[in-house]
Amino acid sequence: MSVVYPRFSSEDATRALAELERLIARDAAVSPYANGVHHPRAYFGLGGSGNVSVRELMELRSEMEAQLETVSRTQRNHERKFDLLAGAALAQWFDGDLRGQAAHPGMWSYLTIAVLPDLALRRFPADHRGKLPADRYLAGRRNVFYRAYLRSVVLGPLLNDPEVELFEDELVGLIDRSLSADHRLARLLSEQIAATPANAPRRAIVRAGLKAVQFESRVTDLASLNDDELRDLIRSLFDPSRILPKGD
């Protein structure tokens, strides 16, 4: 039985985010767990073998720092590499029994604001008014670390496969849709997207193909198909001759 991780309620997450913005405005150091205890607004769900300790959360933080310190802000595609490394580290940490803890949205707002705020700021800093992009820090699929975690869990090694190059808007379209709940489907979709011919209008094909698969999932039990059957169905739904206007 896994330990229980702290969470923020939606109201407390908003308050904690405002506090973080005030720290930034004062140019104060962002030091998680400086007092050695959980955030005063943290709450823990029921069940599990007990509550995760501050020491364990700091171990997670150390592992994330070790991974992300290899990414220079000046290197090419540094944001994509940040997401890849962060997602891989989080997927490894929340594997097995801890997968259930990662399913709680409030855990991600807590992790981002209370445990990893300085790392989140590297990826999504405050704007010229000192405001942080709330959707990247609060609960939801656009949360900076939850999004990276989902991509790593759903697509796994395909994210690092040079033969499967997925563009950012395609990853957003794939992960932000309900299709990502079926990991096998998401992996086969990513392979199909990457196989789109270079001389084809890839963005239009991908957008239409994802919509077609989403519609098909309402009338066909995709889970009942074997890999070859599902792969053939996806290929037909992404067929440019079906998607593009005649004469294109």
C-alpha positions in Angstrom: 0.0 0.0 0.0 1.4 3.4 -1.0 1.9 6.5 1.1 -0.4 9.4 0.6 0.9 12.6 -1.0 -0.2 16.1 0.1 -2.7 18.1 -2.0 -4.1 21.6 -2.3 -7.8 22.3 -2.6 -8.5 24.5 -5.6 -9.0 27.5 -3.3 -5.8 26.9 -1.4 -3.8 26.3 -4.6 -4.9 29.7 -5.8 -3.9 31.3 -2.5 -0.5 29.6 -2.6 0.1 30.7 -6.2 -0.7 34.3 -5.1 1.8 34.0 -2.3 4.4 32.7 -4.7 3.8 35.7 -7.0 4.3 38.0 -4.0 7.6 36.3 -3.2 8.7 36.9 -6.8 7.6 40.6 -6.6 9.8 41.1 -3.6 12.7 39.3 -5.3 12.7 36.9 -2.3 14.3 33.5 -2.5 11.9 30.7 -3.3 12.9 28.0 -0.8 10.6 25.0 -0.5 10.5 23.4 2.9 12.8 25.9 4.5 11.0 25.2 7.8 11.1 21.4 7.4 7.4 20.8 7.5 4.6 20.4 5.0 2.8 23.5 3.7 0.3 24.7 6.3 -2.6 24.3 3.8 -1.6 20.8 2.7 -4.2 18.1 3.2 -3.9 14.3 2.9 -6.6 11.9 1.6 -7.6 8.8 3.4 -6.0 5.4 3.0 -2.5 4.4 2.3 0.2 3.3 4.7 0.7 6.8 6.0 1.6 10.3 4.8 4.7 10.9 2.6 7.4 12.6 4.6 9.1 15.9 3.8 12.3 14.0 3.5 10.9 11.8 0.7 9.5 14.9 -1.1 13.0 16.4 -0.9 14.4 13.3 -2.4 12.0 13.7 -5.3 13.1 17.3 -5.6 16.8 16.3 -5.6 16.2 13.8 -8.4 14.3 16.4 -10.5 17.1 18.9 -10.0 19.7 16.4 -11.0 17.9 15.7 -14.2 17.1 19.3 -15.1 20.5 20.8 -14.3 21.7 19.1 -17.5 19.4 21.3 -19.6 20.9 24.7 -20.4 18.4 27.5 -21.2 20.6 28.5 -24.1 20.6 25.1 -25.9 18.3 24.4 -28.8 14.9 23.0 -27.9 15.6 23.4 -24.2 11.9 23.6 -23.4 11.2 20.3 -25.0 14.2 18.7 -23.3 13.1 20.1 -20.0 9.7 18.5 -20.5 11.2 15.2 -21.6 13.5 14.9 -18.5 10.9 16.2 -16.1 8.3 13.8 -17.4 10.7 10.8 -17.3 11.8 11.5 -13.7 8.2 11.9 -12.5 7.0 8.8 -14.4 9.7 6.8 -12.7 9.0 8.2 -9.3 5.2 7.7 -9.5 5.4 4.2 -10.9 3.8 1.1 -9.4 1.8 1.7 -6.2 2.2 5.5 -6.5 0.4 5.7 -9.8 -2.8 6.3 -7.9 -1.4 9.3 -6.1 -0.6 10.9 -9.4 -4.2 10.6 -10.4 -5.2 13.3 -7.9 -5.2 16.8 -9.5 -4.6 18.6 -6.3 -1.4 16.7 -5.8 0.1 18.3 -8.9 -0.8 21.9 -7.8 0.9 21.1 -4.5 3.9 19.5 -6.1 4.3 22.5 -8.5 3.8 25.3 -6.0 5.0 23.9 -2.7 7.8 21.4 -3.7 9.1 22.4 -7.1 8.3 26.1 -7.6 11.8 27.2 -8.6 11.9 24.4 -11.2 8.5 25.4 -12.5 9.7 29.0 -12.8 12.5 27.9 -15.1 9.9 26.6 -17.5 7.1 29.1 -17.0 8.4 32.4 -15.5 6.3 35.4 -14.5 5.4 37.9 -17.1 6.3 41.6 -17.1 3.5 42.3 -14.6 4.9 39.6 -12.2 1.9 37.2 -13.0 2.4 33.5 -13.4 0.4 31.5 -15.9 -2.1 30.0 -13.5 -3.0 27.0 -15.7 0.7 25.8 -15.6 0.8 25.9 -11.8 -2.7 24.8 -10.7 -4.5 21.5 -11.2 -5.3 20.4 -14.8 -3.8 18.8 -17.8 -1.8 22.0 -18.6 0.0 21.9 -15.3 3.7 22.0 -16.2 4.7 18.8 -14.4 1.4 16.9 -14.9 1.6 17.4 -18.6 5.2 16.2 -18.8 4.3 13.2 -16.6 1.3 12.3 -18.8 3.3 12.5 -22.0 6.0 10.2 -20.5 3.5 7.7 -19.1 1.4 7.5 -22.3 4.2 7.7 -24.9 7.2 6.3 -23.0 10.3 5.6 -25.1 8.6 7.0 -28.2 9.3 10.5 -27.0 13.0 9.9 -27.4 12.8 7.8 -30.6 14.4 9.8 -33.4 12.1 8.0 -35.8 9.0 9.3 -34.1 9.2 13.0 -34.2 6.1 14.6 -32.7 5.7 18.4 -32.9 4.5 20.3 -29.9 1.0 21.0 -31.2 0.6 17.3 -32.0 1.6 16.3 -28.5 -0.9 18.8 -27.1 -3.7 17.5 -29.4 -2.9 13.9 -28.4 -2.4 14.3 -24.7 -5.1 17.0 -24.0 -7.8 14.8 -25.6 -9.5 12.0 -23.8 -7.8 9.6 -26.2 -4.7 9.6 -24.0 -6.5 7.6 -21.4 -5.9 4.5 -23.6 -2.1 4.3 -23.6 -2.0 1.7 -26.4 -4.2 3.9 -28.6 -2.0 6.9 -27.8 1.2 5.1 -28.8 -0.3 3.9 -32.1 -1.6 7.3 -32.8 1.9 8.8 -32.2 3.4 6.3 -34.6 0.8 7.2 -37.2 1.4 10.9 -36.8 5.1 10.5 -37.1 4.6 8.5 -40.3 2.8 11.3 -42.1 4.7 12.0 -45.3 6.9 15.1 -45.1 5.4 16.6 -48.2 1.8 16.3 -46.9 -0.1 19.0 -45.0 0.7 17.3 -41.7 -1.1 19.7 -39.4 -4.4 19.4 -41.2 -4.1 15.6 -41.5 -3.3 15.2 -37.8 -6.1 17.5 -36.7 -8.7 15.7 -38.8 -7.3 12.3 -38.0 -7.6 12.9 -34.2 -11.1 14.1 -34.6 -12.0 11.1 -36.6 -10.5 8.7 -34.1 -12.4 10.5 -31.3 -15.6 10.1 -33.1 -14.9 6.4 -34.0 -14.2 5.7 -30.3 -17.9 6.6 -29.6 -19.2 3.9 -32.0 -16.5 1.3 -31.9 -15.0 -0.5 -28.9 -11.4 0.2 -29.8 -10.1 -1.8 -26.8 -11.6 -5.0 -28.4 -9.4 -4.7 -31.5 -6.0 -6.3 -31.6 -2.9 -4.2 -32.4 -3.0 -4.9 -36.1 -6.7 -4.2 -36.4 -6.4 -0.9 -34.4 -3.3 0.1 -36.4 -5.2 -0.5 -39.7 -8.2 1.5 -38.5 -6.0 4.4 -37.4 -4.2 4.3 -40.8 -7.5 4.6 -42.6 -8.7 7.5 -40.5 -5.5 9.4 -41.2 -5.6 8.7 -44.9 -4.9 12.0 -46.7 -7.3 11.0 -49.5 -10.1 10.9 -47.0 -9.2 14.1 -45.2 -8.1 16.5 -47.9 -10.4 18.2 -50.4 -10.4 16.7 -53.9 -7.7 18.2 -56.1 -5.3 18.8 -53.1 
